[in-house]
Structures are given as structure tokens and as C-alpha cells.
Amino acid sequence: METLKYSVLDLVPITEGDTTKIALDKSLDLAQHAEQLGYTRFWVSEHHNTPSLASSATVVVLGHLAHGTKKIRIGSGGIMLPNHAPLVVAEQFGTLEALHPNRIDLALGRAPGTDQATAFALRRGRDESVQDFPKEVVELQNFIAVENWGSKVRALPGEGANIPIYLLGSSNFSANLAAELGLPYAFASHFAPTHLFSALHDYSSNFKSSKQCRTPYAMACVNVIAADTDEEAHYLATSFYQFAMGIITNVRRPLPPPVKSMDKLWTLEQEMIIKNMMHYTFIGSPSTIREQLQVFIEKTKIKELIVTTNIYDHEARKKSYTYTAAILQQMVMV
């Protein structure tokens, strides 16, 4: 039995009334808070053309966070690889690793992190398919491998850097690729719960040992909103529900303040869609959250839980992470 590792995924939300600068400052403050609470890593996701999020220039944000912290691991959760040339990613993360040795993670996803028009603008008309992602992951691995020193094209900095690679996914595709390549795997259950258990099963069943990982290392991301009471937590969660409505209606805006009731803001159909999409969202007091998370961890048998928390009030958000850390410190994995 080992102590469960726990980490943070930050979307760098822009709350209503805030500027991008304030959102980035809050992200750093949260990273520093998470470091003090014993979170293992602090990841930032790549999203584009989204008024509610300030994480589009992900590598720049990671540099800001790494510079302002001391020991917590800082990384992408993830870099959407189809948007970037593998060589550029290797150079960027090689530079981060040079500046902050043994603290940088590189998690990769194959979605664009945006709409089709923006994805086209990012890729400059370059066609991508599902089949390209495995090839590009291997290409990136080769660029950061020390054995690449004799190649005509080298990632400098980057070559030989100690940068662990993780694969992200919400289906069995990336789970099987992570298993084939012997990489850690993180499932995006915070917004795509459907294939969680089948993906984790495929990953553990098909895993092949590698230099980076001798045994499977499965992670899962969930939404957590913890407060002093269940009632307060559900009130705070209405900001998150409004944010989720922006996703399904494609009407994006900064994270709004909480409301007393969502009844007049969503239809029954929208409520069902959002609550199904956000199935692994744990809301309540510490005692309520503890029971919910214990069941999730026991069922999934994950090695690490990634927590994402979107609350309008920054201090309430930090408090939620404080409660969550206290809960997870007592949990174990098999």
C-alpha cells in the first residue's frame, strides 16, 4: 500500500471582471498554494479562442509558474501535439527543463483544444489525422532522447533532457498508445466520463515496460468543489455549471459568479447533458467529498488523482484545494 499522489489541473480561468493578467497572477498564487499543500504536480491545459481561459500560450504560462514556485512539478495537461511541430515542443520543454531542472512534465493530447476554424489557423492548413498522433509522439520522444545526438536535426536544448512524457485521453485510443509506448496515462474523466473504465482496463492489460515506466501508471482527472457545507459547495458549483453551459452552447464568457438557482438558466435537457458530461464531479463538505473520492479511487485503482476546481471566488477555490489535499493525504492506493 502506498500513499496516493494528488495533483492539480488548472485551466487558468478568467473570472468575470478580471483581466488576463489577474487570471495569470491567480494561477501562480494557486500553484504556490498547491506546493505548500503537498500536491505533486501543477498542470496547465492548452485551449485556444476561449474568452474564459488564459492558457493558450501554455509554455509561456508554465515558465511563469515554474519561476514562481520551488519544488512542485510544473507541466502541460496537455500540449495538443497536432497544433505544434514536435521539434518546437522538444526545444520549448528542453528550455524549461534547463531553467527548472527535474521539475518539468510534458503531457500530450491529440485534440485541438479549440474549434475547427481555430485549429485550421493554428495548423496553417496542415492536414492531421488520428494516425499522425502516434508518429508525432515517437518523433518527439526521439528529439529529447540522448541517442539523437547524431541526427541531422537536433532539439537543442531538449536533447537528453529529463522530461517525462505522459499521454492524455478520453477514449481507448490514447490508452492503447500509452500502453504500447510504455508511458503514464491520464484519463480526462472531468469532462468525458464514458470510456473511463474500458480505457483504464486496456491500458493496464496491454502495457509494455519502457525506460520511463516499468509498470502501468494510471491517472484520472476529476472536478472537485469542496466547502464548509454541502449547501455552500453546491452554491459555488453554479459558476462551474454556467461555465459548462458555455461549452455545450458555444457561448463562451468569463467564469461568472454563483447564483442561488440554475433553474432559470438551463433547460432540463441542458442540465442532463452537463451533469452527464461532468459525471465525475464531487461537490460537498469534506466528509461528503471524502466518501465520494474514496469510492472513485477504489474502483479505478489509479496511482494518482488530478483535481481541477473552477470556483468564482479565488479564496474559496484555494480553500477547496486545501480541503481536498487534507482528504487525499489519508488515502492509499493498492
C-alpha positions in Angstrom: 0.0 0.0 0.0 1.3 3.4 -0.9 0.1 7.0 -0.3 -2.0 8.2 -3.2 -0.4 11.0 -5.3 -2.6 14.0 -6.0 -2.1 16.9 -8.4 -3.8 20.0 -9.9 -5.1 20.7 -13.4 -5.5 24.5 -13.9 -7.5 25.8 -16.9 -6.4 29.3 -15.9 -10.0 30.6 -15.8 -10.7 34.3 -16.3 -13.4 35.2 -13.9 -16.0 37.9 -14.7 -14.5 41.3 -14.0 -10.9 40.1 -14.2 -8.2 40.7 -16.8 -5.9 38.1 -18.3 -3.1 39.4 -16.1 -5.2 38.9 -12.9 -6.1 35.3 -14.1 -2.4 34.5 -14.6 -1.5 36.0 -11.2 -4.2 33.9 -9.6 -2.8 30.8 -11.3 0.6 31.4 -9.8 -0.9 32.1 -6.4 -2.8 28.8 -6.7 0.4 26.9 -7.8 2.2 28.3 -4.7 -0.7 27.2 -2.5 -0.7 23.8 -4.1 3.0 23.4 -3.5 2.5 24.2 0.2 -0.3 21.6 0.4 1.9 18.8 -1.0 0.3 18.4 -4.4 2.8 16.5 -6.7 2.4 18.5 -9.9 0.6 21.5 -11.3 -0.5 21.1 -14.9 -2.0 23.7 -17.3 -4.2 22.8 -20.3 -3.9 24.3 -23.8 -7.0 26.0 -25.1 -7.5 28.5 -27.9 -10.0 31.1 -28.9 -11.7 30.8 -25.5 -12.6 34.1 -23.7 -13.0 32.3 -20.4 -9.4 30.8 -20.3 -5.9 32.3 -20.3 -3.9 29.2 -21.2 -3.5 29.5 -24.9 0.3 30.3 -24.8 0.8 27.3 -22.5 4.6 27.1 -22.5 4.8 30.8 -21.5 2.4 30.2 -18.6 4.4 27.2 -17.5 7.6 29.3 -17.4 5.7 31.9 -15.3 4.6 29.2 -12.8 7.9 27.4 -12.6 9.7 30.7 -11.9 7.3 31.5 -9.1 7.5 28.1 -7.4 10.3 26.0 -5.9 9.6 22.2 -5.9 6.2 21.3 -7.2 6.4 19.8 -10.7 5.1 22.1 -13.5 3.7 20.8 -16.7 1.3 20.7 -19.6 -2.0 19.0 -19.2 -1.6 19.0 -22.0 0.1 20.3 -25.1 -2.1 19.5 -28.0 0.5 18.0 -30.2 -1.3 18.2 -33.6 -1.1 22.0 -33.2 2.7 22.0 -33.0 5.8 20.7 -34.7 7.4 18.0 -32.4 10.8 19.7 -32.8 9.4 23.0 -31.4 7.8 21.3 -28.4 11.1 19.5 -27.7 13.0 22.8 -27.8 10.5 24.6 -25.7 10.3 22.0 -22.9 14.0 21.5 -23.2 14.4 25.1 -22.3 12.0 24.9 -19.4 13.9 21.9 -18.1 17.2 23.7 -18.4 15.8 26.6 -16.4 14.0 24.4 -13.8 15.8 21.0 -13.6 13.8 17.9 -12.7 10.6 19.8 -12.4 9.0 19.8 -15.8 6.3 17.4 -17.1 5.2 17.1 -20.7 1.7 15.6 -21.1 0.3 15.3 -24.7 -3.1 15.3 -26.2 -4.4 14.7 -29.7 -7.4 17.0 -29.7 -7.0 20.6 -31.0 -8.2 22.3 -27.8 -10.4 24.6 -29.8 -12.9 24.8 -32.7 -12.2 23.6 -36.2 -11.7 27.1 -37.7 -9.1 28.0 -35.0 -7.4 24.6 -35.4 -7.1 25.3 -39.1 -5.5 28.7 -38.3 -3.1 27.0 -35.8 -2.0 24.3 -38.2 -1.8 26.6 -41.3 -3.8 24.2 -43.4 -1.6 21.2 -42.5 -3.9 18.1 -42.6 -3.8 15.9 -39.5 -5.4 12.6 -38.8 -5.7 10.2 -35.9 -2.9 8.2 -37.4 -0.5 11.1 -37.3 -0.5 11.4 -33.5 1.4 8.2 -32.6 4.0 9.1 -35.2 4.5 12.6 -33.8 4.7 11.3 -30.2 7.5 9.0 -31.2 9.2 11.8 -33.2 9.1 14.0 -30.1 10.5 11.1 -28.0 13.4 10.8 -30.4 14.1 14.5 -30.3 14.6 14.5 -26.5 16.5 11.2 -26.4 20.2 11.4 -25.8 20.7 9.0 -28.7 19.6 11.7 -31.1 22.9 13.4 -31.0 24.0 12.1 -34.3 20.9 13.2 -36.2 20.9 16.0 -38.8 18.0 17.6 -36.9 18.5 18.0 -33.2 16.5 19.7 -30.4 18.9 22.0 -28.6 18.1 22.5 -25.8 15.9 19.4 -25.4 18.1 16.5 -26.4 18.9 14.3 -23.4 16.7 16.4 -21.1 14.9 14.7 -18.2 11.4 15.4 -19.4 8.9 12.6 -18.6 6.1 12.3 -21.2 2.5 11.5 -20.3 -0.4 10.8 -22.7 -3.8 12.2 -22.1 -7.0 10.8 -23.4 -10.8 10.4 -23.2 -11.1 7.2 -25.2 -9.3 3.9 -25.7 -7.1 5.2 -28.5 -4.6 7.1 -26.3 -4.9 4.4 -23.6 -3.7 1.8 -26.0 -1.0 4.1 -27.4 0.3 4.8 -23.9 0.4 1.1 -23.2 2.2 0.4 -26.4 4.9 3.1 -25.7 5.1 2.3 -22.0 4.1 5.8 -20.9 2.0 7.1 -18.0 -1.6 7.7 -18.9 -4.1 10.3 -17.6 -7.8 10.0 -18.4 -9.9 13.1 -18.8 -12.8 11.9 -16.7 -13.5 15.5 -15.6 -15.4 16.2 -18.8 -15.5 12.8 -20.7 -16.6 10.0 -18.4 -17.9 7.5 -20.8 -14.9 5.3 -21.6 -13.0 5.7 -18.2 -13.1 2.1 -17.1 -12.6 0.5 -20.5 -9.7 2.8 -21.3 -8.0 2.1 -17.9 -8.6 -1.7 -18.5 -7.0 -1.5 -22.0 -4.0 0.5 -20.6 -3.2 -1.9 -17.8 -3.8 -5.1 -19.8 -1.7 -4.1 -22.8 1.1 -2.2 -21.1 4.6 -2.8 -22.3 7.5 -1.9 -20.0 9.8 1.0 -21.1 12.7 3.1 -19.8 10.3 5.6 -18.4 7.8 3.2 -16.9 8.4 -0.4 -15.8 4.8 -0.8 -14.7 1.5 0.9 -15.7 0.9 4.3 -14.2 -2.7 5.4 -14.5 -4.1 8.8 -13.5 -7.5 10.3 -13.7 -8.8 13.9 -13.6 -12.0 14.8 -11.7 -13.8 18.0 -10.7 -13.9 18.8 -7.0 -15.7 21.6 -5.3 -15.3 21.4 -1.6 -16.6 23.9 1.0 -17.6 24.1 4.7 -21.0 22.6 4.0 -22.8 20.7 1.2 -25.1 23.7 0.7 -22.3 26.2 0.2 -20.4 23.8 -2.1 -23.5 23.3 -4.4 -23.9 27.1 -4.4 -20.3 27.6 -5.5 -20.7 24.9 -8.2 -23.3 27.0 -10.1 -20.4 29.0 -11.5 -19.0 25.8 -12.9 -22.3 24.8 -14.3 -22.6 28.1 -16.1 -19.1 27.6 -17.5 -20.2 24.2 -18.7 -23.2 25.7 -20.4 -20.9 27.8 -22.5 -19.2 24.6 -23.7 -22.4 23.0 -24.9 -24.0 26.2 -26.3 -20.7 27.6 -27.7 -21.3 30.8 -25.9 -18.1 31.3 -24.0 -17.7 34.1 -21.4 -15.6 34.6 -18.3 -16.4 32.4 -15.3 -19.5 34.0 -13.7 -20.3 34.4 -10.0 -22.5 31.8 -8.4 -26.3 32.0 -8.4 -28.9 30.7 -5.9 -30.5 28.5 -8.5 -29.8 27.3 -12.0 -33.5 26.6 -12.8 -34.0 29.6 -15.0 -30.6 29.4 -16.6 -30.7 25.9 -18.1 -33.3 23.7 -19.7 -33.9 20.2 -18.4 -32.1 18.8 -21.5 -29.1 21.1 -20.9 -28.9 20.1 -17.2 -28.9 16.4 -18.2 -26.2 16.9 -20.8 -24.0 18.9 -18.4 -24.4 16.5 -15.4 -23.7 13.5 -17.7 -20.6 15.2 -19.1 -19.4 16.2 -15.6 -20.4 12.9 -14.1 -17.1 12.7 -12.1 -17.7 16.0 -10.3 -17.6 15.8 -6.5 -19.3 18.5 -4.6 -19.8 19.0 -0.9 -18.3 19.3 2.5 -15.1 17.5 3.4 -16.9 14.5 4.8 -19.1 14.2 1.7 -16.1 14.6 -0.7 -14.1 12.0 1.3 -16.7 9.3 0.7 -17.1 10.1 -3.0 -13.4 10.2 -3.7 -12.7 7.0 -1.8 -15.2 5.1 -4.0 -13.7 6.6 -7.2 -10.2 5.7 -6.2 -11.0 2.2 -5.2 -13.0 1.5 -8.4 -10.4 2.9 -10.8 -7.3 1.7 -8.9 -5.5 4.8 -10.2 -2.0 5.7 -9.0 -2.6 9.5 -9.0 -5.7 11.7 -8.8 -5.7 15.0 -10.7 -8.0 17.6 -9.3 -9.5 20.6 -11.2 -11.6 23.1 -9.4 -13.4 26.1 -11.0 -14.8 28.4 -8.4 -15.5 32.1 -9.0 -14.0 33.4 -5.7 -10.3 32.8 -5.6 -10.0 32.3 -1.8 -12.9 29.8 -1.9 -11.1 28.0 -4.7 -7.9 27.8 -2.7 -9.9 26.6 0.3 -11.4 23.8 -1.8 -7.9 22.6 -2.7 -6.9 22.8 1.0 -9.8 20.5 1.9 -9.1 18.2 -1.0 -5.4 17.8 0.0 -6.3 17.0 3.6 -8.7 14.3 2.4 -6.3 12.7 -0.1 -3.3 12.7 2.3 -5.1 9.9 4.2 -5.9 7.8 1.1 -3.8 4.9 -0.2 -3.5 3.0 -3.5 -3.1 -0.7 -4.0 
